[in-house]
Amino acid sequence: MLINETGIESQRLTETGRNQCFGPRRYANVELGPQLNLLKSIDQLTTIPSIFLRFPAKAFFFFNLRRDQEHTMSSYLCEELIVEIFTRLPSKSLLRFRSLSQSFYSIICSTDFIRMHTFRSPQKLLLKHRNHYKNEDIENFYTLHSEDQLASCTSGRYISITPNHFPYNRYSYIVGSCNGILCLCDYLKENHVSLWNPSIRRNLNLADCPLRGSRIGFGFDPITDDYKIVSIPRYGGHALGIAQSSFVYAMKRSANWRKIAFHASSSAYKVLPSACFVNGALHWVVVERDSNNVKRFYILTFDLSTDVFGRISLPEPSWEKRRVTTIQGSLAVISTKGDKSWIWIRRDASWSVVYKLKKNKVGNVMEVLQLNNNCDLLLRTYSARLRVYNPKTGAGSRLVDFKPASYVDDIVLFVERFQLLDRGIPDLS
């Protein structure tokens, strides 16, 4: 065991290996600064790279993080190890570390680092809470949860969950979530669209969409490495005499909405709410009425790379189709009739039933999210209640409200990411 001049114990490393990873032995007389948040963050890591097993974590940080010192972390650690450390830290810490040095800033803002950090960030649930109308003077809020932090009626109250101010008005709703960015619209201003990243608390207000009374979809185009927002008519059809046009907003391409051709339909149709983004395309459920007023359901698709619309037939029996979602990484649809709710999943261009739910057990299902733990489903019903349900055992429990005067208004899967870091403005929440 070696004792260096600062009094910190360290295990023996060869001079060559230590110089490659940590640089020359220049840290012995460096004054330890007061900003040791990084060191504390490292101590709290649950997964340590193998290199850390050979050296106590605190032995790495014989440097001063103050801006008035010329010594920085990059003087003593190789960049690969810095990246390995940083990708395991929360976004809030990384935002602070960006301002410590130019090298930190370059690492944290790089595209490769952002992708790696996203890959290692655990998936969470973002719950948007709305206060009851009798409490309009109370601000709405949102909470972030890991799957084991959801409090059911059997488990009691929420623990270690902090409510955060929701920086939009009570008429705003979430239309989609992709790579840590949320897309929001406003019931009062139908053509107003915003993008918001809760991790870094930045929002971007887009130019008003020329199309009013539309359905909005949000997703990511992997070919152009760009986020796109699509606006399509809520109602249409040549039978109604409504123009067939839609618009696309690409973040990198321009700051304006681009008009594109919409799929033609000779029948009157209605696009149902909530688009689902999966496999590079947006999906909406559409109900169409023929000349005999008979309803038919299908899925309208929009490929974000080719800007082409398409159709997917829905499975039989032809029950009411309400919403599309993703289950086990594939497109899924909720189909209901009477007290039955079936969840279909599409694989290899064919549909199959994966879950059969009954109304007397889970309620009138409106939305389904697949949880990773134990294959549980998070169900939202039309009574604005959330339930965790295990389809294998049939066991389920209702989630308790976060506050007595509030209820869950929106829920999305969420992962921390640094998108919008160079765009938009802080939400100041």
Secondary structure as UniProt FT lines:
FT   STRAND          2..3
FT   TURN            5..6
FT   STRAND          9..10
FT   HELIX           15..22
FT   TURN            28..29
FT   HELIX           37..43
FT   HELIX           50..54
FT   HELIX           57..60
FT   TURN            67..68
FT   HELIX           73..75
FT   HELIX           79..86
FT   TURN            87..88
FT   HELIX           91..97
FT   TURN            98..100
FT   HELIX           102..109
FT   HELIX           111..120
FT   STRAND          124..131
FT   HELIX           133..135
FT   TURN            136..137
FT   STRAND          141..145
FT   HELIX           147..149
FT   TURN            153..155
FT   STRAND          164..165
FT   TURN            170..171
FT   STRAND          172..178
FT   TURN            179..180
FT   STRAND          181..186
FT   TURN            190..191
FT   STRAND          193..197
FT   TURN            198..201
FT   STRAND          202..205
FT   STRAND          214..221
FT   TURN            222..225
FT   STRAND          226..233
FT   STRAND          235..236
FT   HELIX           238..240
FT   STRAND          245..250
FT   TURN            251..253
FT   STRAND          258..261
FT   STRAND          268..271
FT   STRAND          276..278
FT   TURN            279..280
FT   STRAND          281..289
FT   TURN            291..292
FT   STRAND          295..303
FT   TURN            304..307
FT   STRAND          308..313
FT   STRAND          320..327
FT   TURN            328..329
FT   STRAND          330..337
FT   TURN            338..339
FT   STRAND          340..347
FT   TURN            348..349
FT   STRAND          350..358
FT   HELIX           359..362
FT   STRAND          365..370
FT   HELIX           373..375
FT   STRAND          377..381
FT   TURN            382..383
FT   STRAND          386..389
FT   TURN            391..393
FT   STRAND          396..399
FT   TURN            404..405
FT   STRAND          406..414
FT   TURN            419..422
FT   STRAND          425..426
//
